[in-house]
Amino acid sequence: MGLTQHGDAPPEVPDAALVLQDTNAWLERAVIGLNLCPFAKAVHVKGQVHLAVSVARSPAELLDELRRELTDLQAEDPAVRDTTLLVVPGMLHDFLDFNDFMGDAQALLEELGLEGEIQIADFHPHYQFGGTQPDDITNFTNRSPYPTLHLLREASIDRAVEVFPDPEAIFETNMQTLKRLGLEGWAALDVGPHR
């Protein structure tokens, strides 16, 4: 799993409490508030979302933390911990580095035999879909205050799809929501990192 760093010189890493505060604000105001994920509210209200702040300063350290979070999620009762957000404030600030790391994260998932049981979704402050410009508002569906790995149980996704059988419609609805909101509306949500 060879990841190279592309000059990822991070700014000063914020306090973990501030990272959690920023991530909760993003979760409540953007993900739930804009209904970007129709399934997030229920697990958030039930306290089933585990937030973990990474202290990693290298890809190898982050893979170790990810390994621990994946095995902890698998071992925990879904009624207690349905999903995990591993927030990475100290590295992977460059989106290309983050994208590279996601390949290593997927390889780790396969190595642990968790493919088909857990998925890893990705969020980043500079998330950019292929074929879009950096300031395209549709990129903001996957923008978070800090690089974030979202560990989701496949069984939870399956249950959600039973209730909402057309997941592609969620993506399209999100695009329309953000186009109506616009860049100024997103800025008004105040869901960026606070230093």
C-alpha positions in Angstrom: 0.0 0.0 0.0 2.3 2.7 -1.2 1.0 6.2 -0.8 3.2 9.2 -1.7 2.6 12.6 -0.3 2.3 15.5 -2.8 3.7 18.3 -0.6 0.9 17.9 2.0 2.1 20.6 4.4 -0.9 20.9 6.8 -1.8 24.0 8.7 -1.7 23.8 12.5 -4.0 20.9 13.6 -7.0 22.2 15.5 -8.0 20.8 18.9 -10.0 17.6 18.8 -13.0 19.2 20.6 -13.1 21.9 17.8 -12.9 19.2 15.1 -15.8 17.4 16.7 -17.8 20.7 17.0 -17.2 21.5 13.3 -18.0 18.0 12.2 -21.3 18.0 14.2 -22.2 21.4 12.8 -21.6 20.1 9.2 -23.6 16.9 10.0 -26.6 18.8 11.5 -26.7 21.8 9.2 -25.7 20.3 5.9 -26.0 16.6 5.8 -29.2 16.5 7.9 -30.3 20.1 7.5 -30.3 20.0 3.7 -31.4 16.3 3.7 -28.3 15.3 1.7 -28.6 11.9 3.3 -32.2 10.9 4.1 -30.9 8.2 6.4 -28.6 10.3 8.6 -31.1 11.9 10.8 -32.4 8.7 12.4 -29.0 7.3 13.4 -27.8 10.7 14.6 -30.9 11.2 16.8 -30.4 7.7 18.2 -26.8 8.5 19.0 -25.6 5.7 16.7 -23.0 7.8 14.9 -19.5 7.3 16.3 -17.2 10.3 15.7 -13.5 9.6 15.9 -10.8 12.2 15.4 -7.6 10.9 13.9 -4.2 11.9 15.4 -2.4 10.4 12.4 0.4 12.3 10.8 1.3 9.7 8.2 -0.6 7.4 5.8 0.7 4.3 7.8 -0.6 5.8 11.1 -4.0 6.6 9.5 -4.3 3.0 8.1 -3.7 1.7 11.6 -6.4 4.0 13.0 -8.7 3.0 10.1 -8.1 -0.7 10.8 -9.1 -0.2 14.5 -12.2 1.8 13.6 -13.3 -0.8 11.0 -12.8 -3.7 13.4 -14.5 -1.8 16.3 -17.5 -1.0 14.0 -17.8 -4.6 13.0 -17.6 -5.9 16.6 -20.1 -3.3 18.0 -23.9 -3.9 18.2 -25.4 -1.8 15.4 -28.0 -0.5 17.8 -25.1 1.1 19.7 -22.9 2.1 16.8 -24.4 2.0 13.3 -21.8 4.1 11.5 -18.5 5.8 12.1 -17.0 9.1 10.9 -13.2 9.0 11.1 -12.2 12.7 10.8 -8.6 13.4 9.7 -7.6 17.0 10.6 -3.8 16.5 10.5 -3.2 15.3 7.0 -4.5 14.6 3.5 -5.4 18.3 3.0 -4.7 17.9 -0.8 -7.6 16.2 -2.5 -5.4 14.2 -4.8 -3.5 12.8 -1.7 -6.9 12.0 -0.1 -8.0 10.2 -3.3 -4.8 8.2 -3.4 -5.4 7.2 0.3 -8.9 6.0 -0.5 -7.3 3.2 -2.7 -5.3 2.1 0.3 -8.4 2.3 2.5 -10.3 0.0 0.1 -7.4 -2.4 0.0 -7.4 -2.5 3.8 -11.2 -3.2 3.8 -10.5 -6.2 1.4 -7.5 -7.4 3.5 -9.8 -7.5 6.6 -12.4 -9.5 4.7 -15.0 -6.7 5.3 -15.9 -6.0 1.7 -19.6 -6.6 1.4 -20.0 -5.9 5.1 -18.8 -2.3 5.4 -18.4 0.5 2.8 -16.1 3.5 3.1 -17.6 6.8 1.8 -15.4 9.8 1.5 -15.8 13.5 2.2 -13.2 16.3 1.8 -13.0 20.1 2.1 -11.9 20.2 -1.6 -14.0 17.3 -2.9 -14.3 17.5 -6.7 -16.2 15.1 -8.9 -14.6 14.3 -12.2 -15.5 16.7 -15.0 -16.4 19.5 -12.7 -14.7 22.8 -11.8 -13.5 23.3 -8.2 -16.2 25.8 -7.4 -19.1 23.8 -8.9 -21.7 23.8 -6.2 -22.5 20.1 -6.9 -19.1 19.2 -5.4 -20.4 20.4 -2.0 -22.5 17.3 -1.6 -19.3 15.6 -0.5 -17.5 18.6 1.1 -16.8 18.4 4.8 -14.8 20.6 7.2 -11.9 18.1 7.3 -11.0 15.0 5.3 -13.4 12.3 6.5 -13.9 8.6 6.1 -17.4 7.4 6.6 -17.7 3.7 7.5 -21.1 2.4 6.8 -22.6 -1.1 7.4 -23.9 -2.7 4.2 -26.9 -4.1 6.2 -27.9 -0.5 7.1 -27.6 0.6 3.5 -29.8 -2.4 2.5 -32.4 -1.4 5.0 -32.3 2.2 3.9 -32.7 1.2 0.2 -35.8 -0.9 1.1 -37.4 2.3 2.4 -35.9 4.5 -0.3 -35.6 2.1 -3.3 -34.2 4.7 -5.8 -30.8 5.8 -4.3 -29.9 7.4 -7.6 -32.7 9.9 -7.0 -31.0 11.0 -3.8 -27.9 12.1 -5.8 -30.0 14.0 -8.3 -32.1 15.6 -5.6 -28.9 16.7 -3.8 -27.6 18.3 -7.0 -30.8 20.3 -7.4 -30.8 21.3 -3.7 -27.3 22.6 -3.9 -27.9 24.4 -7.2 -30.9 26.2 -5.5 -28.7 27.0 -2.5 -25.7 28.3 -4.4 -22.3 29.2 -3.1 -23.6 32.0 -0.9 -26.2 29.8 0.6 -23.6 27.2 1.4 -21.3 29.8 3.0 -24.2 31.0 5.1 -24.5 27.5 6.6 -21.1 28.1 8.3 -20.0 24.5 8.1 -16.3 25.0 7.5 -13.4 24.5 9.9 -13.2 27.0 12.6 -9.7 27.8 13.8 
